[in-house]
Amino acid sequence: MNTFFQSLRNWSVERKMTVMLLMGVVVFPLSSFVVLHSHGAGATSNYLIVLSVASIILLVPFAKWMSHVVALRNIRELNEQCRLLKQGSYTQLDLPSADCDGHDFLTLKRNMHWMGHSIAVRELKLQKAMSDLAAAQHQVGQSLEYASLIQTSFLPNMVDLYDYIPDHFLIWAQRDTVGGDAYWLRTSLNGFFLGVIDCTGHGVPGAFMTLIVTALLEKASSDGVVSPAVILSRMNCLIKDALGQNDRDAKSDDGMDCALCYVNPVEGEVVFAGANSPLYVLDSTGPRCIKGDRCGLGYVRSSREFVFRDVVVPVTDRTRFYLTSDGLVDQVGGEGGFPFGKSRFMAFMEERRHAPIAAQGAEIMHVLKEYQGDESRRDDVTVLGFELKGREKNGNQFV
């Protein structure tokens, strides 16, 4: 009996409506009139009155019952199935049989089951892909952390910096784990070189370039030359040759900008040469910017014959020097979204001329972050600032 009623429930909406209308509109009225016709016209009239009153009274309950039989039960089951799908339960235990073609709600119920099955399969694939991606990201992160250690090992030792320039600060803030900025220190004859390097790009490509140019700088200065301009000219050719960038058919176009100083305590001067990089000086006359030459090092467009120039800066009492990459002055921010700029940096130098220079690194980063606001970091930032005290009256060297 249960099987019989279950089969009736699984009828299509069209079949249920056809049977109910046939019974209610055709079979029941006709059979009633045939039976009552033999009892006369009075009985028939009374029957019609009773039937009309009963129809009016039972209309709403009968309509609700019909809607439940025809559609509501199936709609509730479909809503429950949708709720389970929303919760992530994609398995439909009471799956209709495959021979339900023409049974609208059963077909929809079965289709929803397979839709849930497809979602579950894709979710499993997505979870596996996310797991693989997380593992790959972890591996890449570990590789980058180790690459950062390698890159840092190529940079000058902090102890050496303090030995040669006791009064200084250093900002080396890469945008990513590794980056394209570096700084350089090398002793030579009666003085030493200090430089800030800004290679093409940032991230991993920039870091590779810093390793290349650091090795080439050692080669360019190995014969004891003390002219920053000569070293920059040599670097221009060395980078071109190392990367095969001597003509327009080169597969790459990478290089570096550089601000390079030779500090000569014997002569009491600093010799500067720059490749698209300036030197900022603060002395008793105020802050000023000494521009470098407008030529990058190693690029395809950079002429091998370009001659860089040396600029001699005498060191007076407590002269301050600042070497920077363009990540500082090019960082956009403020209300108008303009670059930080050289003038704003020189104003910072003037405002803090009497403050200890060793504390200025943290102060510059604070000012830069405030100016940057919600803007993203555009580039690596490197700033090397140092103070030289000048010669004493008896001719002793400055520190």
N, C-alpha and C positions, 0 to 999 in steps of 0.2 A: 504493500500500500504506500509506504514511504517513497519507494522508487517511482510509483505512478505519479504522486504529487510533485516529486522533484522534476520529473519529465515535463509536467504541466508548467512548472515555474520557468523551465528553460525554453519555453516556447518564445518565438519572436514576438515583438510588440504588435506587428501586423496581424499575426494569427490570433493573439489574445483579443485584440479589438474586434476582429471579424467574428469570432465565436460569441463574444459578449453581446455584440449588436444583433447577431442572428437570434440568440436566445431571448434578448430583451425586447427587440422590436418586431420580430417575426414569429418565432415559435410560440412563445408564451401568450401573446395576445390572440393569435389565431386559434390555439387550442382552447383558450378560455372562451372565446366567442362561440366556437363549435359546441362546447359543453353547455353554455348558457342559452344558446339559441333554442334548445329543446324545452326550456323552462318558461319561455315567453318573453314579451317585450319588457314587462315590468322588472323582472329579475335582471335583465340585461342592463336596463337603465340604472338600477341600484348598484350593479357591479361597476359600471363606469364611474359613478359618483365615488364609490369607495376607492376605486383604483386611482382616481385623480387626487383625492385627499391623501392617500397613502404615498403617492408619487411626490406630492409637495412636501410632506413630512420627512420622507426618506431621501430627498434629493441630495442634501449635503452629506449625510453619512455614506450614501451610496457612491457619490462622486469621490469621496476620500478613499473609499475601499477600492474603487476602480483604479484610481491613480496609484495606489499602493501595489495593486496586482500588476498593473501595466508597466509602471516605471519607477516609482519611488524606492522600492526595495533595491533595485539594481543601482539606482543613483547613489543611495547610501553606501552600498558596497564599493562603488567606484570612488566615492569621496574618502572612504576608509583606506582604500588602496593608495590614493593620492597622499593621504596623511603619512602612511608608512614610507612611501617614496621620499617624502620631504624629510623624514627622520633618518633616511639612509638605509631603510630596510627594503631591499630590492627583490626579495624572494616572495613570490605569491604561492602560498601552500595550496589553496583551493583553486587550482588552475583548470579552467574549462577545457573540455576535450577539443581535439582539432577539428571535429566535424560540426562546427557551429556556424558555418557560413549561412548568412541570412538572418541570424539571431543578433540583432544590433548590439545590445548591451554585452552579450557574451563575447562577441568579436572584439568589442572595445576593451573588455576586461582582459582578454588574452593578449591584445596588442599592448596594453599597458604593462602587462607582465614582461613581455619581451623588451619593451622599452626600458623597464627597470633593469632587466638583465644586461642590456647593452650599456646602460649607464654604469652598472657595477663593474663590467669588464673594463670600460674606459677609465673608471676610477682606480682600479687596480694598476692599470698601465701608467696612469698619471702618478700614483704613489711611488711606483718603481722608478719612474723617470725622475721624480723629485728626490728620491733617495740617492739615485746615481748622481744627480746634479749636486746634491749636498756633499757627497763624497768627493766629487771632482773639485768642488769649490774649496773644500778643506785641504785637499792635496795642493791646489794652486796657491792657497793662502800660506801653507807651510813652505812651499817653494819660494814665494815672494819674501817671506820673513827671512829665509836663509839667504836669498839674493840680496836683501837689505844688509845683512851682516857682511857679505862679500863686498858690496859697494862701499860700506862704511870703512872697511879695512884699507881701501885705497885712499882714503882721506887722511890729511895730516893728523898726527897725534895731538890731543888737546894739551898735553904737557909741553910739547914743542912750541905750540902757539903761545903759551904763558911764558916760556923761556925767552922768546924773541919779542913779544909784545905783551908785557904784563898787564897794561891797561887796555883791555879790549872787551868786546862782546861778539858773539857769533849767533846768527839765526840761520839754521839750515832746516827749513820746514818744507818737506816734499808734499805735494798735493796727494800723492798716493804712497803706497808702502815704499816704493822706489821711485826715483825721479831723475830728471835731466840736469839738475844743478849740482855743482861741486865747488870746492875751494882748494887752493893749492899753496903749499909752502915749500921753499927750497933755498938752502944757503948757497952763497956764491961769493967768493973772494972776500971783500970787506963788508958785505951786506947780505941781504936775503930778499927773495921774491915772495910777494903775496898776491894771490889772484882769486877772482870769483869767476866761475865758468857757467855759462847758460847754454846747454846743448839743445839741439833740435828736439822738440816734443817733450813729453813727460812720461811717467810710468816706465814700463819695461824697455821700450825703444830708447828713451832718454837715458836710462841707466846704462844700457850697453854703450851709448855714445860717451858717457862720462869715463867708463873704463878705457875706451880707446884713446880719448884725448889726454887722459892722465898719463898713460904710457908714452904718448907722443910728446907731451910737454917735457918729460924727463929726457927724451932723446934730443929735443930741440935745444935744451939748455945744458947738455952734457959736456960741452967744450969750454964752459966757464964764461960764456958771454954774459954781460951785465946790462944789455939794452933790452927793455921790454918790447920795443918796436921790432928789433931783429927777431926775437923769439916768436912774435905774432906773425911776422912774414914767413918764417920757417914753418910754423904750424899751418898756415894757409896751404902751403905746398904739400906738407906731410899728410894732411887730412885728405886732400884731393887724390894723392897717390894711393893712400891706404884704401879708400872707398871707390876708386876708379871713377872720379868725378871731374875728369879733365876736359870733357867735351859734352855737347848737348845730347849725345846718345847714351849718357850714363843712366843706369838703372835706378839710381838713388840721387837725392839732392839734400844731403844732411851736412851739418857743420856745427859751429858754435859761435857765440858772442863771448867776449872776455874783457874784463877790466884787470890789468896787470900792473903791479907796482914793483919797483926795485928800491928798497929802503937802504940808503947809504949813510950809516952813522958817521963815517969818517968825514964826508963832505957836508954833512948836515942837511941832506936833501932827500926828497923822494922823487924818483923818475917814474912817470906814468905813461902808458900807452893803452889805448882801448880799441876794441873791435866792436862797434855798435854798442859800447858800454861806457858810461861816464865815471868820473871820480868826483866825489863830493868832498869839499875841503871846508873846514871851519877854523878860522884863526881870529886874530884881533880885529880884522876888517869885516868880519861877518861871514856868512855861508856863501859859497859859490859852487858852481857846477862846471867842471872841465870836461867838455865833450870828447868822446873818442872819435876815431875815424869811422866814416860811414861805409864800412866794408866788413861783412862777416867772414869767418874763416872756414875754408874748405868747400863752400858751396859752388855749384856749377857756374853761377853768374859771377863769382868772385875771381878777379884777375890774378893770375900767378905773379904778375909783375907789380902788383899794388905795393906801394911803399908806405908803411905805417910811420908815424912820427912819435918821438919822445917829447914829453912835456916835463920840465924840471920844476918842482915845487919846493922852494926853500922852507925849512922847518923852523918856525919861530917858537916862542915859548908856548907850550901846550897847544900844539896844532892837532886837530882831529881830522881823520880821514875815514871815508865811508865808501866801500865797494859793494855794489848791489847787482842782483839780477833784475830783469824787468818785471818779474812777478810781483814786486812791491808796488811800483809806480803804475802798473797797468791794471791793478785790481780795481774793478768797478764797485761803486757803492754810493752812499749818500742819498740825498733826496732826488737828485736828477739822474742817478745812475752813471755818473762820470768816473773816469779813472782817478785813482788816488793822486797821482801826479807828482812831478818833481818839486813844484813850488810848495806843496803841502809838506813834503818830506823835509825841505830846507827850512820851512817854518818850524818844524819839530826840532831840527838841529839848533836853531837859534834860541828857542824857548828853553831848551835844556842844556845850554852851553856850560852852565856852572854845576850841573848835576854830574855825579860820577858816571863815567862812560860805561862801566861794567854793568850798570843796571838798565841801560838803554835798550837792550835786546827785548826784555819783557815788556818795557814801555811801548816800544814800536809795535809789537804784536798786539798789545791791548788797543792801541789807537787804530791799527789796521782792522781788527775785528769789529770794533765799534763802527768804523766807516763802512765796512763791508755789509753789515746788517744781515738781511736775509738773502743776499746774493751768494751764489756758490763761488768757491775758490776757482780761479781761472788757471793758475799756473803754480809752479814751485816758487818758493820765496827763499832767497839767500841774501843775507846782509852781514858784512864783516866791517865792524867799526873799531878803530884803534886810535890811541892818543900818543903822540911823541912830545917829549918835554923840551926839546931844543937844546942847543949848546949852552953850557955854562960860560961865564965870562973868562974863565981861565983856559978855555978851549977844549975842555973835556967833551967826550962824545955824549950825544943824547941817548936816552934809553928808548 
